[in-house]
């Protein structure tokens, strides 16, 4: 099934997501399929959601009103979850997009993935790791200012991490090295395509969250791997530590 045959449902927790990057969100989702459901949840009677309200008609997003029955956001969360589960069982939806920085949606993302659905998350850097990891892919919307083009041609504000910063992220380095080792062939080198597939199968990961448009650019920036372009076979990588022992 190609992207044009798939249907995407977009659910926005307007109380916990910035409105400034809605164009980036929709451009990203266009690569997954047709965004047939577009809903934003919150108390539209107040002034707090004015930034979102101005964009609803422009992007054909349906506002779902949730009054603040008590202090907090539970009413909005529950309404969004109910509608998402309703779409899971009654609508043809292949990809679910959740826009929120609220970890309360972690069980929803986990449940949708358990049913074989792709879950794409969008939120701020403050988003707790459980929600980020529960998604098939998660993109941050508040990266530091350096214009970076995303896969759909739209620009987002992304800070490009330096080699020192990348090496200092133990979790990232471990993820990359494990993926390279898992994809290793008999000659000790790993095909980039297999590495990317391995990472996608085990983690919510996108190189653009580190300021690099392509995965290969991120690998180059770490300066931890040898890269070799092979004619008609693509890019291959090897952990530099392995090369030193040969």
N, C-alpha and C positions, 0 to 999 in steps of 0.2 A: 504494500500500500504506500503510494507516494504522498508527499505533503498536501497536494491539491485534493486528495481523496479523504483527508482526515478532518475531523471537526474538533474545534477547541472551545472550551467553556472558560470564561474569565470571571473570577470572583474577587472583588476588591474590598478589603477592609479599610474603608476610607479613613477611619479613626486612627489607623496605625500604618499609613503609607503616604509618601509624598506624592503630590499631584504633578510635580514639575517634569516627571519623566514618562508620562503616559504614552507619548509618541514612541519612545524607546521600547516600552512594553509591547505595544501593538506591532511594531516592526519586527521585534524578536519573535512574537507568536505567529506572524505571517509565514515564517519559515517552517512552522509545524503543521499548518493547515488553515482552514477557514474559521475565523473567530465568530461562531454562530450565536454564542451567549455572552453578553457583556453586562455585568451587574456590579453596582457599587453600593455598599451598605453603610449606613450611618444615620445620624439625626440631622436631616437636611433643614430642620427648622432653625437650627442655631447658626452662628456666624463662623464657627470653627472650620466648617467644610466649604467655605466660599471658594477656595482655590480649586477644589474638585468640581463644585457646582458649575463653574464657568466652562468646564471642559466636557460636560455630559453630552450636550447636543452635538458639539463638534465631532466627537468620537463615537456617537451613537451608543452611549453607555446608559443603561437603565438604572435610575436611582431607586433603591429599596429603603423605604423609610422605617427607622427603628427609633422609637422614643426612648429617652433616658428614664426608664421606669424607676431605676434606682441609680445611685452613683456607681459608675463603672461602665463596662462595655460588654457584659455577658449577653445582653439581648441581641446586640449586633452579631456577636460570635455565633450564637446558637442559630440565628436566622440564616446566616451564611452556610453553616454546616448542613442544616436541613435541606436547603436548596441544592447544595452540591451533591448530597446523597440522593436526592430526588432525580437529579440529572444523571447520576450514575445508573440508576435502575430504569428510568423511563425515557431517556433521550440517547441519541447516538452521539456519544462523546468519546473521543480517543485521547485527548490531552486536556488536563485540568490545569489552569493557571491560578495560583493563589498569590495575591498581592497583599502582604502584611509582614510586620516585624514582630508579630505576637506568637509566642511559642504555644499558645493554646490550640493552634491549628495543627500541631504536630500529629496527633492521632488521626486527623482527617487525611493528611498527606500520606501517612502510613497505610491507612485503610484503602485509599485509592490505588496506591501502588500494589497492594496485595491483590487487587482485582485486575492487575495487568495494565493499568493506565499509566501514562506518562504524566508526571507532576512537575510543573515548572514553577518555581517560586521566585518572587521579587520582593526585596525589602531593603532595609538600611543595615549598615554594618553592625548595629546593636542587636540584630536578630540573633536569638540564642542558637547555639549549635544544633540542638535537637531538631528544630524546624528545618534548618539548612540541610542537615544530613538526611532528613526524611523525604526530601524532594529528589526527583531524578536529576534536576539541574536547578541551581539557585544563582541568581544574578543580583549583585548589590547595586542599589540606585543612588548611593551617596558617596561614591568614590571621590577622592580628592581631585582637584581641578587639573586635568590634562586631557584635551579632547581626544577621543579614541573612537574610531569607527567600528560598529558592531557588525555581525554577520549579515544583517539586512540592509546595511548602508546608512543607518542612522547613527548619530554621534551621542555618546554618553560621556560623563565626566569621570575619567579613570586615571588614577595615579599609577604610573609605571614603577614597579618595584625594582630596586637596584639588586645587583648580584649579592651584595652583603645582606640585604633584607631577605632575599629569597633563601639564601643559605641558612639564615638565622631562624627560619620557620621550620622547625624540626618535623612537624606533621606533614608539611608539603614535601620536604626532601624525602621522607620515608615513603610517602605515596608514590612519588615519581620513580624512586629507585626500585621499589617493589614491583611496580608495573613493568619497568624495563627488564627486570630479572624474570618476571613471569612470562614475558613475550620472547624470551631469548631463544634463538635458533641454535643449530648444531655448531655454527661457526662463532658463537659467542656474541653475535649482534642481534638486535631486536628491531623489527619493522615498526615504523611510527604508527601505521594503521592499527596494528595489533595492540600496541601500547595504549593508544587512545581508546580502543574498545574495552580493554581491561579496566582502565580508570573509570570509564562511564558505567561499567557494570558493578562497580563496588563503591562509588562515591559520588556525591553531588559536587561536581567540579566544573569550572569554566576558567580557562586561562585569562579571559578578559577581566576577571576580578583582580588580577595582578597587573593589569595594564598591557597585556599582550594579546593581539588579535588572534594569533594562531598558537597552537600547542607547541609546535616546533620552535617558535620564537622564545617561548618561555623556557624550554629546555636549553636553548643556546644561552639565554641570559643567566642561568644558574652557574654556568661554567663548571658543571660537575660531570658532564657527559661528552663523549666523543661523538661527532656526527659525520655521517658519510652518505653522500648522494650517489645512488647507484642507477645507472642508465636503465630505463624501462622497469625499474623495480621500486623506485621511490627512495625515501629517506630511511636510514638505519641509524640506531644509536647504541652506545655501549658505555657503561659506567666507567669513568676514568680510573677508578681504583682497580678495576678488573684489568684494564689495559696495562697498568704498571706491573702487574704480576705475571704478565705473559712474557 
